Amino acid sequence: MAYKVSREKPFFVEDLELVDSITGKVVKTISVRLNPDSVVEKISRSYIELVKTQQQLPQLSTGIEQGKLADAYEKLGLAGIRLFESVFGEADTRAIVTFYESNYTEMIKQVTPFIIDVALPQIKKMSHQNKQDILALYNRKTRRSIRKRR
């Protein structure tokens, strides 16, 4: 008789609906399915890059030439795109950019709260639980040595 193993539900699954502000109808539904163990660091790094870029904007917008300000906003848009790609993937990120007609500022203001307030906390919680489950499989001595290496 074979030893049987099965897969648990290891994914964060949530839908993001893009809604037309005039008609109130859902234009597109994006299904987000993420493996917490493989994306939590990537999403966190992308979010930190976005925040740092946002923090630089006020400094750049006071008393500088228009070209540098446009470059700063482009940099902000690219940081937002990297964050979205780490969560939604390239194809769905393109759909979001198309929906917002390349208005990066509005897109970041509207979509980032989904990532920060909904996806990231759940992903971190699931990742932490997965680590706890793995540690529970080991005896006390082994667990101590694993914790010391962190």
ChimeraX attribute file (.defattr): number of C-alpha atoms within 10 A of each C-alpha:
attribute: neighborCount
match mode: 1-to-1
recipient: residues
	/A:1	3
	/A:2	4
	/A:3	4
	/A:4	5
	/A:5	6
	/A:6	5
	/A:7	5
	/A:8	6
	/A:9	8
	/A:10	15
	/A:11	16
	/A:12	15
	/A:13	14
	/A:14	14
	/A:15	10
	/A:16	15
	/A:17	13
	/A:18	18
	/A:19	14
	/A:20	12
	/A:21	9
	/A:22	6
	/A:23	8
	/A:24	9
	/A:25	11
	/A:26	12
	/A:27	12
	/A:28	15
	/A:29	12
	/A:30	15
	/A:31	13
	/A:32	16
	/A:33	15
	/A:34	19
	/A:35	15
	/A:36	22
	/A:37	16
	/A:38	11
	/A:39	17
	/A:40	21
	/A:41	13
	/A:42	13
	/A:43	23
	/A:44	16
	/A:45	14
	/A:46	19
	/A:47	22
	/A:48	13
	/A:49	17
	/A:50	22
	/A:51	13
	/A:52	12
	/A:53	19
	/A:54	18
	/A:55	12
	/A:56	12
	/A:57	15
	/A:58	11
	/A:59	11
	/A:60	17
	/A:61	15
	/A:62	9
	/A:63	8
	/A:64	10
	/A:65	10
	/A:66	11
	/A:67	8
	/A:68	12
	/A:69	18
	/A:70	13
	/A:71	12
	/A:72	19
	/A:73	18
	/A:74	14
	/A:75	16
	/A:76	23
	/A:77	21
	/A:78	15
	/A:79	23
	/A:80	27
	/A:81	24
	/A:82	21
	/A:83	25
	/A:84	24
	/A:85	17
	/A:86	21
	/A:87	22
	/A:88	22
	/A:89	14
	/A:90	14
	/A:91	9
	/A:92	18
	/A:93	20
	/A:94	16
	/A:95	15
	/A:96	21
	/A:97	15
	/A:98	11
	/A:99	16
	/A:100	16
	/A:101	11
	/A:102	13
	/A:103	12
	/A:104	20
	/A:105	14
	/A:106	12
	/A:107	18
	/A:108	19
	/A:109	11
	/A:110	11
	/A:111	15
	/A:112	18
	/A:113	12
	/A:114	13
	/A:115	18
	/A:116	14
	/A:117	10
	/A:118	12
	/A:119	22
	/A:120	21
	/A:121	13
	/A:122	18
	/A:123	23
	/A:124	17
	/A:125	11
	/A:126	19
	/A:127	20
	/A:128	13
	/A:129	12
	/A:130	15
	/A:131	11
	/A:132	11
	/A:133	11
	/A:134	10
	/A:135	16
	/A:136	11
	/A:137	10
	/A:138	12
	/A:139	9
	/A:140	11
	/A:141	8
	/A:142	11
	/A:143	14
	/A:144	12
	/A:145	10
	/A:146	12
	/A:147	9
	/A:148	7
	/A:149	6
	/A:150	5
